[in-house]
Amino acid sequence: MDWSLLGCGTNGHVTFAPDQPKLRERLSISTRDGAAWRCLRCGTFVIGEPTTSGPVSAAPRVRRGKELRSALILRLFAIERFVRAIVFGLLAYGIWRFKNSQLTIDQAFNRELPALRELLRQLGFNVNHSKLLGLIQHALTLNPGTLTWLALAAAGYAVIEIIEAVGLWLLKRWGEYFAMVATSVGIPYEIYDLTTKVTVLRVGAFVINVALVVYLVVTKRLFGVRGGKKAYEARLRSESILQAEIDALAGAPSASGPRPVAQAAGTGMRSDPAMGKDPASGEVTTADEGPVPHRKTTTPAPREPTVRAPREPPTR
């Protein structure tokens, strides 16, 4: 799958007109329908006005290829963190809200339990074996001070999950570090929890957390893994179309290889952005050197062999 094309299909093309004339020429071509600008994400030439313009320092930071796939994966993890934050936030509110009404809730629970048990029995659910009701009854036996600490712990965990979710959703470097450290701290407890009892929920949470930690360390090169931040940023620069054109103008070898032949969107034509044709003279032109005149080649006439007279023997 071409993630760059998928990103442009979802969010639209990203074109940029730099102030530097030579770089501007390398990122644009002339077509019958007007000027076309190269998309910094998928490399396609798009007819029309550029999305943005200005100095190179103001160019949009565009994610391409694997970086787009990585952004999607991190945002899926962020959604899972948001769900956890909501669950624990509601749990903290419930404990805090009713911790001072423990007696009233206990009485209401015992009073309504027979009717609830009968209703659930008719639906085919045996409440006598329900662990959820057992946990509720156990919680009602705790004193208000213990319930307060439980509410604070649930609220604190919800806040941590919100910070993780925000950092991952915004694709921030600090968010990746925070999510990796916060998740790693809880993994030993999850392993201990699995040694006491294995459930689908516990296994699922453990697998998600381990997958997040491994993914962040390996792909984002955290804590110096695989070259660390410098290697990660170098890979991003090597995938940048704009950086490749800047390197080409500077005479430095581009890490992304030669400039590909791209297709101008909406024209059906394929054109090299560094080469075109002068509509008046029909001569081939380059973005940097101007017209390239046609050269007439001639085949040189074959040379006649040189005949040499035999040498006479020397006289004595």
C-alpha positions as CSV (number, residue, x, y, z in Angstrom):
1,M,0.0,0.0,0.0
2,D,1.2,3.5,-0.9
3,W,0.6,5.4,2.3
4,S,1.6,8.7,0.7
5,L,-1.1,8.4,-1.9
6,L,-3.6,7.2,0.7
7,G,-2.8,10.3,2.8
8,C,-3.3,12.6,-0.2
9,G,-6.5,10.9,-1.1
10,T,-7.8,11.5,2.5
11,N,-6.4,14.9,3.3
12,G,-5.5,16.4,-0.1
13,H,-2.2,17.3,-1.7
14,V,0.4,19.5,0.0
15,T,2.2,21.8,-2.5
16,F,4.7,24.5,-1.7
17,A,6.2,27.4,-3.7
18,P,9.5,28.5,-2.1
19,D,10.9,32.0,-2.5
20,Q,14.2,30.7,-4.0
21,P,13.8,30.9,-7.8
22,K,15.9,27.8,-8.7
23,L,14.2,25.7,-6.1
24,R,10.8,27.0,-7.2
25,E,11.6,25.9,-10.8
26,R,12.5,22.4,-9.6
27,L,9.1,22.0,-7.8
28,S,7.0,23.2,-10.7
29,I,6.4,22.5,-14.3
30,S,4.4,24.2,-17.1
31,T,1.5,22.3,-18.7
32,R,-1.2,23.2,-21.2
33,D,-3.6,23.8,-18.3
34,G,-1.2,26.0,-16.4
35,A,1.5,25.6,-13.8
36,A,1.6,22.4,-11.8
37,W,3.3,22.0,-8.4
38,R,4.8,18.9,-7.0
39,C,3.1,17.5,-3.9
40,L,5.5,17.1,-1.0
41,R,3.8,14.0,0.2
42,C,3.1,11.8,-2.9
43,G,5.3,13.5,-5.5
44,T,2.5,14.0,-8.0
45,F,2.4,17.3,-9.9
46,V,-0.9,19.1,-9.2
47,I,-2.3,21.8,-11.5
48,G,-3.3,25.0,-9.7
49,E,-2.0,27.4,-7.1
50,P,0.3,26.0,-4.5
51,T,-1.1,25.2,-1.0
52,T,1.5,27.4,0.7
53,S,4.5,29.6,-0.3
54,G,7.3,31.4,1.4
55,P,10.9,30.7,2.6
56,V,12.1,27.1,3.0
57,S,12.0,27.5,6.7
58,A,8.2,28.0,6.5
59,A,7.7,24.9,4.4
60,P,5.1,22.5,5.9
61,R,6.4,19.4,7.6
62,V,4.9,16.5,5.6
63,R,4.9,12.9,6.7
64,R,5.4,10.3,3.9
65,G,5.3,6.6,3.5
66,K,6.1,4.7,6.7
67,E,5.8,7.8,8.8
68,L,2.1,8.0,7.8
69,R,1.6,4.4,8.8
70,S,3.3,5.0,12.1
71,A,1.1,8.0,12.8
72,L,-2.0,5.8,12.2
73,I,-0.8,3.1,14.6
74,L,0.1,5.6,17.3
75,R,-3.3,7.2,17.1
76,L,-5.0,3.8,17.5
77,F,-3.0,3.4,20.7
78,A,-4.1,6.9,21.7
79,I,-7.8,6.0,21.3
80,E,-7.2,2.9,23.5
81,R,-5.7,5.2,26.1
82,F,-8.6,7.6,25.9
83,V,-11.0,4.7,26.6
84,R,-9.0,3.7,29.6
85,A,-9.0,7.2,30.9
86,I,-12.8,7.5,30.6
87,V,-13.4,4.1,32.4
88,F,-11.1,5.0,35.3
89,G,-12.4,8.6,35.5
90,L,-16.0,7.3,35.9
91,L,-14.8,4.8,38.4
92,A,-13.1,7.5,40.5
93,Y,-16.2,9.7,40.3
94,G,-18.5,6.9,41.4
95,I,-16.3,6.0,44.4
96,W,-15.9,9.7,45.5
97,R,-19.6,10.5,44.9
98,F,-21.0,7.7,47.0
99,K,-18.2,7.1,49.6
100,N,-20.1,9.2,52.2
101,S,-23.5,7.5,51.4
102,Q,-22.2,4.0,52.0
103,L,-24.9,3.0,54.5
104,T,-27.7,4.2,52.2
105,I,-26.2,2.4,49.2
106,D,-25.7,-0.8,51.2
107,Q,-29.4,-0.7,52.4
108,A,-30.6,-0.1,48.8
109,F,-28.4,-2.8,47.5
110,N,-29.7,-5.4,49.9
111,R,-33.3,-4.2,49.5
112,E,-33.2,-4.4,45.7
113,L,-31.0,-7.4,45.3
114,P,-33.8,-10.1,45.5
115,A,-35.8,-8.4,42.7
116,L,-32.6,-8.0,40.7
117,R,-31.6,-11.6,41.2
118,E,-35.0,-12.8,40.0
119,L,-34.9,-10.6,36.9
120,L,-31.4,-11.8,36.0
121,R,-32.4,-15.4,36.7
122,Q,-35.2,-15.1,34.2
123,L,-32.7,-13.8,31.7
124,G,-30.5,-16.9,32.3
125,F,-27.9,-15.2,34.5
126,N,-27.0,-16.7,37.9
127,V,-26.0,-13.9,40.2
128,N,-24.9,-16.3,42.9
129,H,-21.7,-16.8,40.8
130,S,-21.3,-13.2,39.8
131,K,-17.8,-11.8,40.6
132,L,-19.0,-8.3,39.9
133,L,-21.6,-8.4,42.6
134,G,-19.1,-9.9,45.0
135,L,-16.7,-7.0,44.3
136,I,-19.5,-4.5,44.9
137,Q,-20.4,-6.0,48.2
138,H,-16.8,-6.1,49.3
139,A,-16.3,-2.4,48.3
140,L,-19.3,-1.5,50.5
141,T,-17.6,-2.9,53.5
142,L,-14.6,-0.5,53.2
143,N,-14.4,2.6,55.3
144,P,-14.7,6.1,53.7
145,G,-10.9,6.7,54.1
146,T,-10.0,3.7,52.1
147,L,-12.6,4.6,49.5
148,T,-11.1,8.1,49.2
149,W,-7.6,6.6,48.5
150,L,-9.2,4.3,45.9
151,A,-10.9,7.3,44.2
152,L,-7.6,9.3,44.2
153,A,-5.7,6.3,42.7
154,A,-8.3,5.8,40.0
155,A,-8.3,9.5,39.2
156,G,-4.5,9.6,39.0
157,Y,-4.4,6.7,36.6
158,A,-7.0,8.4,34.5
159,V,-4.8,11.5,34.3
160,I,-1.8,9.5,33.3
161,E,-3.8,7.8,30.5
162,I,-5.0,11.2,29.3
163,I,-1.4,12.5,29.0
164,E,-0.4,9.4,27.2
165,A,-3.3,9.7,24.8
166,V,-2.7,13.4,24.0
167,G,1.0,12.9,23.4
168,L,0.4,9.9,21.1
169,W,-2.4,11.6,19.2
170,L,-0.4,14.7,18.6
171,L,2.6,12.5,17.6
172,K,5.0,14.4,19.9
173,R,8.4,13.0,20.8
174,W,7.7,13.7,24.5
175,G,4.5,11.8,24.3
176,E,6.3,8.8,22.9
177,Y,8.8,8.8,25.8
178,F,6.0,9.4,28.4
179,A,3.9,6.6,27.0
180,M,6.8,4.2,26.9
181,V,7.9,4.9,30.5
182,A,4.4,5.0,32.0
183,T,3.5,1.8,30.2
184,S,6.7,0.0,31.2
185,V,6.2,0.7,34.9
186,G,2.9,-1.2,34.9
187,I,4.1,-4.3,33.0
188,P,5.7,-6.0,36.1
189,Y,2.5,-5.8,38.0
190,E,0.5,-7.1,35.0
191,I,2.9,-10.1,34.8
192,Y,2.3,-10.8,38.5
193,D,-1.4,-10.4,38.0
194,L,-1.3,-13.0,35.2
195,T,0.5,-15.5,37.5
196,T,-2.5,-15.4,39.9
197,K,-5.2,-15.7,37.3
198,V,-5.3,-15.6,33.5
199,T,-8.3,-13.8,32.0
200,V,-9.0,-12.5,28.5
201,L,-9.1,-8.9,29.7
202,R,-5.7,-9.2,31.5
203,V,-4.0,-11.0,28.6
204,G,-5.4,-8.4,26.2
205,A,-4.2,-5.4,28.3
206,F,-0.8,-7.0,28.7
207,V,-0.3,-7.7,25.0
208,I,-1.4,-4.1,24.1
209,N,1.1,-2.6,26.6
210,V,4.0,-4.8,25.5
211,A,3.3,-4.1,21.8
212,L,3.2,-0.3,22.5
213,V,6.5,-0.4,24.3
214,V,8.3,-2.5,21.7
215,Y,6.9,-0.5,18.8
216,L,7.9,2.9,20.3
217,V,11.5,1.8,21.2
218,V,12.1,0.1,17.8
219,T,10.4,2.4,15.3
220,K,10.9,5.7,17.1
221,R,14.5,4.8,18.2
222,L,14.0,5.9,21.8
223,F,16.8,5.9,24.3
224,G,19.5,5.7,21.6
225,V,18.2,2.4,20.1
226,R,19.2,2.0,16.4
227,G,21.1,5.2,16.3
228,G,18.7,7.3,18.5
229,K,17.2,10.6,17.6
230,K,19.8,11.6,15.1
231,A,19.3,8.4,13.0
232,Y,15.6,8.9,13.3
233,E,15.7,12.5,12.0
234,A,18.2,11.5,9.3
235,R,15.7,8.9,8.0
236,L,12.9,11.5,7.9
237,R,15.2,13.9,5.9
238,S,16.1,11.2,3.5
239,E,12.4,10.7,2.7
240,S,11.7,14.4,2.2
241,I,11.0,15.5,-1.4
242,L,11.9,19.1,-0.5
243,Q,15.1,18.1,1.2
244,A,16.1,16.1,-1.9
245,E,15.7,19.1,-4.2
246,I,17.6,21.3,-1.8
247,D,20.5,18.8,-1.7
248,A,20.4,18.6,-5.5
249,L,20.8,22.3,-5.9
250,A,23.6,22.4,-3.3
251,G,25.4,19.7,-5.3
252,A,25.2,17.2,-2.4
253,P,24.2,13.6,-3.2
254,S,20.5,13.2,-2.2
255,A,19.8,10.4,0.2
256,S,16.5,9.6,-1.6
257,G,18.2,9.0,-5.0
258,P,17.5,10.5,-8.3
259,R,14.3,12.6,-8.8
260,P,11.5,10.3,-10.1
261,V,9.5,11.0,-13.2
262,A,6.2,12.2,-11.8
263,Q,2.8,12.6,-13.4
264,A,1.0,15.9,-13.5
265,A,-2.4,15.4,-11.9
266,G,-5.2,15.9,-14.3
267,T,-3.1,16.0,-17.5
268,G,-2.2,12.4,-18.1
269,M,1.3,13.5,-19.0
270,R,4.5,12.4,-17.3
271,S,7.3,14.9,-17.1
272,D,10.6,15.3,-15.4
273,P,10.4,18.4,-13.2
274,A,13.9,19.4,-14.1
275,M,13.3,19.2,-17.9
276,G,10.7,20.6,-20.2
277,K,10.2,21.9,-23.7
278,D,10.2,25.4,-24.9
279,P,6.8,25.9,-26.6
280,A,8.2,28.5,-29.1
281,S,11.3,26.8,-30.3
282,G,10.6,23.2,-29.4
283,E,14.0,22.9,-27.7
284,V,14.5,20.8,-24.6
285,T,15.1,22.9,-21.5
286,T,16.3,22.3,-18.0
287,A,15.2,24.2,-14.9
288,D,18.8,25.4,-14.2
289,E,20.6,25.7,-17.5
290,G,17.9,26.9,-20.0
291,P,17.6,25.7,-23.6
292,V,19.8,22.8,-24.7
293,P,20.4,23.2,-28.4
294,H,20.1,20.3,-30.8
295,R,23.5,19.1,-31.9
296,K,24.1,17.7,-35.3
297,T,26.1,14.6,-35.3
298,T,28.2,13.5,-38.3
299,T,29.9,10.3,-39.0
300,P,33.6,10.8,-39.8
301,A,34.8,9.5,-43.2
302,P,36.8,6.3,-43.0
303,R,40.6,6.9,-43.3
304,E,42.4,5.3,-46.3
305,P,45.2,2.9,-45.3
306,T,48.7,4.2,-45.6
307,V,50.9,2.1,-48.0
308,R,54.5,2.0,-47.1
309,A,57.3,0.9,-49.6
310,P,59.4,-2.0,-48.4
311,R,62.7,-1.0,-46.9
312,E,65.8,-1.9,-49.0
313,P,68.5,-4.0,-47.3
314,P,71.5,-1.9,-46.2
315,T,74.6,-2.1,-48.5
316,R,77.9,-3.2,-47.1
